[in-house]
Amino acid sequence: MTVSISKPGQFVEPDQIKEVLDLLREQAKIPMALIGGVALKWFGCPRIPGNVDVGALFEVNLSPLSSSPLRYGGTQWEREGEPPVRVLVRKDEYAMLFQNAIMSAIPGPEGFPTVTPEYLAAMKFIVPPREFEMDSVVHRLDLKWLLGRPGLVSREKLWQIVYDQVGGRFAKDMLRVLDGEVQLDIEMDPNRDRSSYP
């Protein structure tokens, strides 16, 4: 999940996550997996998600919720007064990344498929950094949190995913630079609680 910029102060409660996952299970024939903030929360991140993000191989129908298209492919589904559910069906240069992430998902909250920490980190990495855009800042903080948790993200797997599915050696090297910054922060302040959000 990502922070909901359109609805400040709205957060997803645990019972809402279960309700959403039950609704998505009705679409069981469509391969899908949790991505974003709910997945991060499952891996121990203290950030409270503002919506439920799901990656899917095909479009899903969550009627009677109202819907609107997403820029990169997929649909945002909403019910008045509840956090949105975004079902992403990527149709851009990162479609293969999302497809592979969904197909290699592991059991997560309520047993619902969830992308691995390595794929989640790669997904956070591809969000373009835009100055003064909150969503972009949140994705970068999420990525730093993932990289800062000892033993959570296999660097070997992450480097291979980014090399093969994101942007070759250049993308891999850029992510390694960011990882180096995170590790330097850890070395400079070794007593800081690493479970906290950066």
Residue pairs with C-beta under 8 A, 6 or more apart in sequence:
1 12
1 36
1 37
1 38
1 39
1 40
1 41
1 49
1 50
1 51
1 52
1 53
2 36
2 37
2 49
2 50
2 51
2 53
2 135
2 138
2 139
3 37
3 47
3 49
3 50
3 134
3 135
3 138
4 10
4 11
4 50
4 51
4 83
4 84
5 50
5 134
5 135
6 84
7 50
7 83
7 84
10 50
10 83
11 48
11 49
11 50
11 83
12 37
12 38
12 48
12 49
12 50
12 51
12 52
12 83
16 52
16 82
16 83
17 38
17 52
17 109
17 110
18 109
18 110
20 52
20 85
21 109
21 110
21 112
23 62
23 85
24 32
24 54
24 60
24 62
24 85
24 112
25 112
27 56
27 60
27 61
27 62
30 56
30 57
30 58
30 60
31 56
31 57
31 58
31 102
31 103
31 113
32 54
32 55
32 56
32 57
32 60
32 87
32 102
32 113
33 39
33 54
33 55
33 101
33 102
33 105
33 108
33 112
33 113
33 114
33 115
34 42
34 52
34 53
34 54
34 55
34 105
34 108
34 109
34 112
34 113
34 114
34 115
35 53
35 54
35 55
35 88
35 98
35 101
35 115
35 120
35 123
36 49
36 51
36 52
36 53
36 86
36 123
37 45
37 47
37 48
37 49
37 50
37 51
37 53
37 142
38 49
38 52
38 53
38 108
38 109
38 114
39 53
39 108
39 114
39 115
39 120
40 47
40 49
40 120
40 142
40 145
40 146
41 47
41 48
41 49
41 109
42 108
42 109
42 114
43 117
43 120
43 146
43 149
43 152
44 149
44 152
44 195
45 142
45 145
45 146
45 197
46 195
46 196
46 197
47 138
47 141
47 142
47 145
47 197
49 83
50 83
51 83
51 84
51 85
51 86
52 83
52 84
52 85
52 86
53 86
53 88
54 85
54 86
54 87
54 88
55 87
55 88
55 89
55 90
55 98
55 101
55 102
55 115
56 74
56 87
56 88
56 89
56 102
57 89
57 99
57 102
58 89
59 74
59 75
59 87
59 89
60 75
60 87
62 75
62 77
62 85
62 87
65 77
65 78
65 79
65 85
66 77
66 78
66 79
67 75
67 76
67 77
67 78
68 75
68 76
68 78
69 75
69 76
70 76
70 86
70 88
72 88
72 90
72 91
72 92
72 94
73 88
73 89
73 90
73 91
73 92
73 95
74 86
74 87
74 88
74 89
74 90
75 86
75 87
75 89
76 84
76 85
76 86
76 87
77 84
77 85
77 86
77 87
78 84
78 85
88 98
90 97
90 98
90 99
94 126
94 165
94 166
96 165
97 119
97 122
97 123
97 126
97 161
97 165
97 166
98 123
100 119
100 161
100 165
101 115
101 116
101 119
101 120
101 122
101 123
102 113
102 115
104 115
104 116
104 119
105 113
105 114
105 115
105 116
106 113
106 114
106 115
106 116
107 113
107 114
108 114
115 123
116 157
117 146
117 152
117 153
117 154
118 153
118 154
118 157
118 158
118 161
119 161
120 146
121 143
121 146
121 147
121 153
121 158
122 158
122 161
122 162
122 165
122 166
124 139
124 140
124 142
124 143
124 146
125 143
125 162
125 166
125 171
125 175
125 178
126 166
127 135
127 136
127 139
127 140
128 136
129 136
129 140
130 136
141 197
141 198
143 178
144 178
144 182
144 198
145 197
145 198
146 152
146 153
147 153
147 178
147 179
147 182
147 183
148 182
148 185
148 186
148 194
148 198
149 194
149 195
150 194
155 179
158 175
159 172
159 175
159 176
162 171
162 172
162 175
163 169
163 171
163 172
166 172
185 198
186 192
186 194
